[in-house]
Amino acid sequence: MPVGYAKVPHILLRDGRLQPTTKAILFALISHADRGTGECWPSLGTLAREAGVSKRVVPTHLRKLVAFGLISMTRRTRPDTQELDSSLYRLAPACREPISLRSV
């Protein structure tokens, strides 16, 4: 696996609304997101593994991130069968763009 890094805006590190598990899942999403669009589609298993949690708790924290307006989530279906295929996650601009803490 290639070694890399993801930029995490300081404002997210200091966001008191977010529990540690919620932050870990958000940071995993950030690490997968396209820099330009903020879109990614990691599986629940990938998010769980990278956040160090069980797969069962991931949906709860994804819903919290949606409620806080930090991500949007679109469930995608297979065109041929209409069965649930995966989810597309889109990061809010606050998760993608560096924010000066002096301006907050």
Order of alpha helices (4+ residues) and beta strands (2+ residues): alpha-alpha-beta-alpha-alpha-beta-beta-alpha
